[in-house]
Structures are given as structure tokens and as C-alpha cells.
Amino acid sequence: MQPTFLPWLGYFSLINSVDKFVFLDNVQFEARSWQQRNRILINSMTYWVTIPVTLPSGRETKIDDVLINQEHFSSRKIKQTIVHAYSKSKWAEATINIINPILESAPQHLSTMNENLILNICNELGIKKEFIHASSLDAKGEKANLLLDICKQLGATTYISPIGSKVYLEEFSGFMESGIKVDYQSYQHPVYQQLSNDFVSQLSIVDAMCNIGKEETAQLVKSDL
């Protein structure tokens, strides 16, 4: 999976379901995607928290080459936004203490910050896995061929994919021919207590952690593999 910014519950459920998790950081960056932004709730309305970036190679920039635009990036502003959004939530301070050190460290590359946030949250949720960067491998090809080559290099027997990739993966025979089983994640988004009257799903995991705490969030992530 691409290293996205403070991803949703399903992302962490996917991590929890595998032995080795690969950060797909050697593919083209998509501007205004989950890689640089995610949603939280402010006064029952969705709000985008976005990391400003610089693309050294323009549209051709790979994810691991994307730079955080330090001139416009403010960890303090992001912290204040989350504090404002979840000031009435029991676990807001504890959650901010988990993510704020990474935000304040302001690494040069977006992928580094995203990965460190994900690793920090996994540690807090009790998810212990082996993490690998696709850019550290010598994998070749594009799309399904790239995924297959990564799996081959890591000696995978099963590849677990997000359900959204099912359409094009089922048209690709490479995994079957290589003897690698493909399973699809079937994570059903849980409903938990929010500040909003009407539940809003697909938000950053920050929403769950602020509202119900890391222990209950961990249960939601691990309950549906």
C-alpha cells in the first residue's frame, strides 16, 4: 500500500492481516490524494487536513521523492486543528501525544512522515509486523506486474489486496501462474461513538482514537480480518 497520511481503520486492519507489509513508495505520486491529506470531523462536518508538498520532478515525481513544503507546513496548525475538532473527546490529548512528535519532527520527505505516523500508531495499537519499502527492492514492472515481482522477491505465498484492486487483479493471470494466492480484504467499517449525531465513516483513524481510545480502536482494527 502507498504510505498515506493518517489513514483510515481499514488500512491498519490490512497491516494486521499480513506478515510483511510493503510501503509502495516507488510509484508516481498523485496530488491531492490520500498520500497528502485525510479527513477528520469538526462540528459534525468533514474537514480535510492537508500536508503541503513540493514535487521535484513535477507530475512524474515518485512517492519517496515528494518533499514536504516547509515554507507552508505547520505542525502547530495541524495540532491546533485536531485539538479544536476533538476538544470534547476523552482521548484527544492522548492521541495528539502519539502523532505530534512525528509532525513536529518535520522530516524532509512526505513518505517518511507518513510511514513514521503509521508505525507509531501500529505500535500503540499493538500491531507488530515486518515493514518493507518497495523502493529498497529491485522490483520491476508496473501495476499488477510490479506487485507480483515484489511478492516473488519476498517469497510470498499469499498476497492480500484491498478489495478496490479486485477488478484489474482478476484480469491478471501472473499470480496464479506463479503459485501465489490472492485474497481480498473484506473489512466492514465499524460504527463507534462519535461527536456527530450521524455516524461518518472512512475518516482518519485519528477520529476513532480520539473518541474511543487506542484500546477500543485496536479491537476494531483487529476484529474483522
N, C-alpha and C positions, 0 to 999 in steps of 0.2 A: 504494500500500500504506500501511496505517496505520503510523506510526512506532513500532515495537515495541522492547522493551528487549533489547539484546544478542541480536539474532535468530539463527536457525539458518543453516546454509550456503546453503540454497535461497533465502533472502531476498537474499543477496548475489549469487547466480547470476542472479536475476531482474534486479537492478540492472545487472549486467554485460551483460545481453542487450538492453538498450534504449539509445536515445539520450537520452531525457529520462525522469527518474524523478520521479513525483509523490508527495509525502508526503500521504496522505489524512487531513489533520488537522482537517477541518471536519465530521466525523460524530460521532455520540454515542459517548462513552467507555463501555467495558464493564469493569466492576470484575472483578478477579482474572483478567484476560485477559493475553495476551502483551504488551499495552501496558505493563504494570507489573511483569512478572515473567518469568523464564525458568529453565531447568534446567541444572545442572552435575552432575558426578559427585563424590561424596565416599565413599571406601571402597567403590567399585563400586555405590553406591546413588544414585539420582537425588535431587537436593536443589533446592528452589525458592529462588531469590534474588529477593526482592520489594522493590519501592520503595513505601513508604507514601505515600498521596496524600490530598488534600483536594478535594472536589467542590463548587465554589462554587454550582452550580445543581442539586445533587443528581443524580438519575439522568439529567437532561436535559443535563448538562454535556458540551460538545463537547471533543474530544481536546485541542485547542490551548488550552483554558481550564483543564485539570486542573493543580492545583498539587502540588508535592512537599511533603509534610508535614514541614517542617524540624524539628519537635519530636521526631519519631521516626526521621528519616532519619540514617544514619551511614555516610559513605563509608569510614570506618576499619573498621567492622564488615564491610562488603562486601569490602573488600580483604583483611582477615584470613580471611574465609571462603574466598575464592579461593586465597589462599596456602596455607591448610590443605588444601584439596582437591587442589591440584596441586603440592605441595611437592617431590614426586619427579619432576616433569615437567621436561624440559630447557629448555622455552621459557616456563616460568611467569613468571619475573621480567620477561622482555621483553614478554610480553602484558600484565601488570599495568601496566607503564610506559606502555603505549598507552592503556589505558582509565582509569587512575587520575586523571590530570589533569582529565578531564571529570567524574568522580564528585566529586572534591574541589571543583570549581568550584560545585557545588550550585546550579544555576540555579533560578529560581522555578518554572518550568513543566516538567512531565514530558516533554512533546513536545520541548522544547529540548534536554534532556539526551539523550533517545533519539536525536534527529537528529544531535547532535554526536558521540555514540558511533559511530553508523553512518558518518558522514562521516570520522571519524578512522580507523576500520578500513578503509574503502574506500581511503583514501589509502595506508595501509600495504600493502594488497593490490594496489596499482597499478590501481585501478578509477577511471577519470576520466570522470564523466558530468555532465550538467546536472541539478541538483536543484531542484524547484519545490514550493512549498506550495500545496495546494488552497485554503487559506484566503486566499491572495493573488489568487485568480481570482474571477471573478464567475459561477461555475458554479451552475446551478440544478438542482433535482430531487432524487430520492432513488435509492439503489442504482444500477441499470443506467443510468437516465436521467442521474444525476449523473456517472457515469463517461463516458458519451457526450458530455455537454456539456463536460467537461474536455478530452477528446480533440479536440473541434471547436475549442475555444479555442486549443489548442496546435498546430493544424494537423496532427494525427497522420494517418498513412496506415495504420498498424497498431497495434493495442492488444494487448499481451502480458499475459495474465491468469494468475494461479495456477490450477491445474487444479481446485481446490475450487470455483471460481465457474462452472465449465462448465455445470452443471445449469440455473441460472437465466439465464445469458447466452444459452444456446442457445434459450431460450424468448422471447428479446427480439430483435425484428427491427430495432431502431434502428440498430445498427452497419452492417448490410448495406444498409439503406435510405440511409445516409449515405455509403456507399462506403468505409467503414473496415473493414479486415480484422481479424479476431480470431484470434490464435494463443494456444495454451495451453502454459504451461511444463511440461516433462516431465522435471524434474530427478530423477535417480535418486541417492538418498543413498549416498555412497561409504562404504566401510569403511576406517578408518585405525587406527593403533596407539593404543590407549587403555590406561589403567592397569587397567581392568576386564578380567577374563578373557572375559566375554561382551560383545560389542560392543553399545553402546546408541546408537541413532540419535536424530535430532531434538533434540539438545541445543543449547545456545547455541554460537555459533561460538567462544566462549572455550575450549571443550573442545578443539577441533581446534588452535587456535592455541597453546595451552599444550603439547599433546602432540607436534605435528609442526612447529610454527613457522609463521610467516606466509608463507614462500615456498611450502611444500608446500600450505598451506591455500589460497593463491591459485590454485594449479594445480587443486585440487579444485573450487573455485568456478567456474573458467573452462573446465573440461573438458567440461561437458555443458550446452549451451545449448538 
